[in-house]
Amino acid sequence: MKTISQNLMRHWFKKKIFYCLKSLILIMLVASNVYATGNYIEQGKLSFELNGAELKEVFSEIRKQTEFTVLYKSSDINRVTNLKGDFKNATVIDVLDKCLEGTSLGYNIQDKVIVIHPESKKKAIPVVTDQEQTPKLISGIVTDEEGVTLPGVSVVVKGTTSGVSTDLDGNYSLTLLDKEGTLVFSFVGMETKEVVVTNQSIINVTLKVDQSQLSEVIVTGYQTISKERSTGSYSILKNEELETQIVSNISTVIEGKVAGLSSYKGDMVIRGRGSFNVNSNPLVVVDGLPIESGLSSINPNDIESVVVLKDAGAASIYGARAANGIIVVTTKKAKVGETSVDFNADFTITEKPAMDYFSYASTSDIIDYEINYLENNPTYKKDNLSYFNNLDRDQTAYSKVYNYYRMVAEGKLSKEEASREINNLRKNDYRKQYSDEVYRNALKQQYNLSFRKAGEKSNLIFSANALLNQHTTRTHNDEKYNFYLKNDIKLYNWFSVGYGANLSVSQGKSHDALKSMTDILPYERVLDENGNRVNYYNYNPKRLSEIQQIDGLHDIGYNILDELEKDFTKDNTQNLRMFVNADFHLLKGLKYNTKFQYERIHSSSERYSERESFEMRNLINKYAVQENTKLKYYVPDAGALDSKFTTAKNYTLRNQLNFDKNFGENHALTVIAGTEVRENFYRSQGTKVYGYDATILSTQYMDWQKLASGISGELYNRFSQTLTPSDYVREVRHRFFSLYGNAGYTLLNKYSFNASVRVDQADLFGSDPKYRYRPLWSLGAAWNLSNEEFLKDADWLNMLKLRASYGVNGNVDQSSSPYLIAAMSNNYKTSNLAATIMSPPNPLLRWEKTSTYNFGLDFSMFNNKLRGVVDIYHKYSSDLLANKNLDPAVGFAKAKVNNGAMSNNGFELSLSYDWISTKLFNWTSSAVISWNKNKVEKVNFDVINAEDLLDNPRNYYEKGKAFNSLYAYKYAGLTENGDPSIYDPEGNIIANDQMRDPKGLVHVGQFDPVYNGSFSNRVSYKNFELSALIVFYGGHKLRKDVTPLYEGIGYGNIHSDITRRWTPENTRTEIPRMATYSYNGYRGEHWRYADTHVLNADFVKLRNVVLAYRLPQALAKKLHAKTFQVKAQVTNPMYWCSAGNNIDPEAFNAQYGSREFPQMSSWSVGVKLGF
């Protein structure tokens, strides 16, 4: 009944979510239409008073009282202040003439668009006679690089004040008095273009986006500031860069675009790791507020820009969550006066895994090794039949090859007959059959529909995204749907609100219990010659015969194709984020803003193992016991349901005052101050019920006390096996309160200064008050040298700025606590409640803190053709949570306390150069290089066992070395018996014995890349565009995938190097002998962890190549579309690695030296339609 209630509740909750979202969409659409189309004030005369106003306030009144739109550059109008006047029923022209009088600004009016522009110096036009005048009509259309027409473009005859503006369709026409002249085309946000007129009468012009203007604004999440006034280290990715590739996750696009950000193997880290225990993932902020669901929850098509905050000067306003850097995402808005609908469809095929990437031995080589191992076994050689009888007595499973040898020992087969049967096995290849029958090319489909509409009072965006995945395993599929809705409404001049919601729903079906293709020896089969499924029995043959005679036990054969049809795990996730904000204009330059966000993430996972599944057949048999000639099932003869649920609820409330004012032309001041309240709640629970019937939703009784005590079941009746419940409930809640402030001052548009401070309070602190109110802060300064008089004549230099900052950021480990932590559980043997102490109390618990020095240089030169950013930084992380040795008398041998330190020193360089920039052909190259040196500066525990450094470098580390370091034994070669040997600290050679002293190890590098970067090219010709991205990572190491030293038969993943192993007949080899017939794990460790097997992991990979074609606008219009674009992309087509051996470090376990599933090439096509 409990399960029925849970299903009903989930169904009810889903219906409510979709009902609420549908209602919210309807309300917003109605509201947006009212404000977008019904709130224009009838165009007419203007009446208002000016008393020391700025020019932008005049434009605001024009927009408010008329239907005119005013376009301008902020840099053009910032110096026009202190305007005075009293307008009564004035026309727009009267107001503009009066306010622009005495300035260097002019204007053009076309329809209802006013364009403000700097006026050219007036030049006397000579008077000519009628015979000398040769008037000429010039006309044309002005578009952007995507072919979209541009209204309001200023078209002026150079050297005169004569000119026009383009109409709403981008058309213009004007008359030249001379046969020749030069037309100047200018528009806000675009590069000014000059065209010489000779014999043309029609001149069509394409304007390019002004990249220098695009990067003028930096969105930090708390404020939007001019880049000229910024003092911190930022990287900005605009929409144009984000939409270059076909992707379903924005983190894929960021790779290679941001200096200092490493995305090695999908692990995103900014400027190195700064903690031993807390993950190094950056904080993600969307439209000003942090989210807990990460970048994967955001629809890439909704993103307008991404800003990465890297140093303390940029990120310290986020306080105790800023040490790992911040990724600030700003979502798109509609353009005022426009309604647009965009549709995208993308398709990606990824090749199925290539089996030749793995260094597997052939079936025949494995059989030869198996025979050699058996025939040289001293016990077998002593007495063939006794050897097998002992295996049968112990119920030890053995292979078909062994079984044929057993039959020879019993006299059931001759050696020739056995050899013939074994040779028949050599032609089988289970791994290939598995790959052919189980794997497929993966297919990803993505569809996106977005609607945007904006008027003077409202800005609405709605998008719907569907992502459908057919994964490599044939029965593994999932789908994800993302809905986004945002509306900003200006209710009054002094008051505006914004609200919205983001709902992400995903569901999938997969398997958790499949045996891999290497879990079974390669001479087994999935299908026989006739295509019939073949069962595999991994049991002792004699015991298997006995089991098959017991009435009531299930067949225990395994076939992968049978299991693909059963035992599914169904996953469901709902991620709902709702937000609302309000802005109040209190006084001139003073605003109050409040924001609230609620985020709920609920996920469920249900694995239903049917009675017929191998999982349940095996489990039922294992705990079935014959009692009084009748079989008793201690695990009910039915299915099982394993359910897991997690719920996270997070809210953030922020209140902030913003002051932004220019004092004359020489002083600019921005100040923000605010409070923030947050709560994070997390709950997880799991339960597994047996005897489950999916039809009537019933379960059966389990005798847990008997099962926990141990049962000798019929499957393995010589052994007692236990089974205990796996139920659990976990709950965590943390609350935070913060005070923060930031101030920025700019003098003469040359010298900028910035300071910020934040105090965070949380229930994670210890009781010591000196740590509870410790502020996190930063200071920064910038010098715009290009605005200095001594560089005014440097025409080749467009921009040059020096930056410096210092600050202290924080990091928080939400798994730590100042109190003693214990886990409660039931002891099923005693039926009593038990508590397991997990960690001791820590009254001195505090934030981890990171102090950062940063020095930067921003430059642009040669008419903005060459652009670059250079940064040098030093990060010192202290009070890091790390293990500390304790006196065992206190009850704990070690504890996690704030006693560690780590440093990161680095260099970053970003360069872009426009090689060619013409109307028809453009070519831009970009390079990003990052270098980071990590070092453990302080640690207060001693490593006493060498194996800890070898096996677990993330939890065991040494002062002076990099975090996640690679240690190795100093290899001494093979002994005369073919055993690997190493040197101890004194230089003695050790073989077949343990070496525990860490001093005997050598430090040979680190697993994390020291440097990374990219090189990209983007070429466009007419409507075609070709781009390519090459990424590289280097300075790190990996262990070669050497063959393990097998002490038995092994499975299907036996290494191909077994054919080169040491034998008495083959002593000239570097591969040790395999079998000693008495287990000795030290041999394998000495071999695997030898320093001679450490290789450089540097690699270069062609990440993607994209070809795009944009249909000319005239043809697009025939399709009733505004834009039409198609793309083709190949991802990961090739790579090079210094390790050789066909190793791909992104598909390799560097710690243990083993290959993972290869990263296969993907092929994508996409289409985008705009209406």
URQUI-V723007 format. One record per run of one state. SS is the DSSP state (H for helix, E for strand, L for the rest). FROM is the first residue (numbers start at 1). LEN is the number of residues. If there is no record, write none. Layout:
ss: <SS SS>
from: <FROM FROM>
len: <LEN LEN>
//
This chain:
ss: <L H L E L H L E L H L E L H L E L E L E L E L E L E L E L E L E L E L E L E L E L H L E L E H L E H L H L E L H L E L E L E L H L H E L H L E L E L H L E L H L H L H L H L H L H E L E L E L E L E L E L E L E L E L H L E L H L E L E L H L E L E L E L E L E L H L E L E L E L E L H L E H L H L E L E L E L E L E L H L E L E L H L E L E L E L E L H E L E L E L E L E H E L E L E L E L H L E H E L E L H L E L H E L E L E L>
from: <1 2 38 46 54 55 66 69 72 74 78 83 91 92 101 105 111 113 119 136 144 149 150 154 158 163 166 171 177 181 187 190 191 193 198 202 203 205 207 209 210 211 215 217 220 224 227 230 234 239 243 250 255 261 263 264 267 269 271 283 287 289 292 295 298 300 303 310 312 322 326 332 339 351 355 358 360 361 363 376 378 383 384 394 400 410 415 426 430 439 440 442 455 458 471 473 474 477 493 495 512 527 528 533 534 536 537 541 548 558 559 560 564 568 588 590 610 614 623 624 628 630 634 639 664 667 694 698 699 704 710 711 712 721 722 728 748 751 763 769 773 776 785 788 789 792 797 812 821 828 832 840 848 862 866 886 888 891 894 918 921 939 946 952 965 970 971 975 980 984 989 992 998 1001 1007 1011 1022 1024 1035 1037 1040 1055 1056 1061 1062 1063 1064 1066 1067 1071 1072 1081 1089 1090 1091 1094 1097 1099 1111 1113 1119 1123 1138 1145 1148 1150 1154 1156 1162 1171>
len: <1 36 8 8 1 11 3 3 2 4 5 8 1 9 4 6 2 6 17 8 5 1 4 4 5 3 5 6 4 6 3 1 2 5 4 1 2 2 2 1 1 4 2 3 4 3 3 4 5 4 7 5 6 2 1 3 2 2 12 4 2 3 3 3 2 3 7 2 10 4 6 7 12 4 3 2 1 2 13 2 5 1 10 6 10 5 11 4 9 1 2 13 3 13 2 1 3 16 2 17 15 1 5 1 2 1 4 7 10 1 1 4 4 20 2 20 4 9 1 4 2 4 5 25 3 27 4 1 5 6 1 1 9 1 6 20 3 12 6 4 3 9 3 1 3 5 15 9 7 4 8 8 14 4 20 2 3 3 24 3 18 7 6 13 5 1 4 5 4 5 3 6 3 6 4 11 2 11 2 3 15 1 5 1 1 1 2 1 4 1 9 8 1 1 3 3 2 12 2 6 4 15 7 3 2 4 2 6 9 1>
//
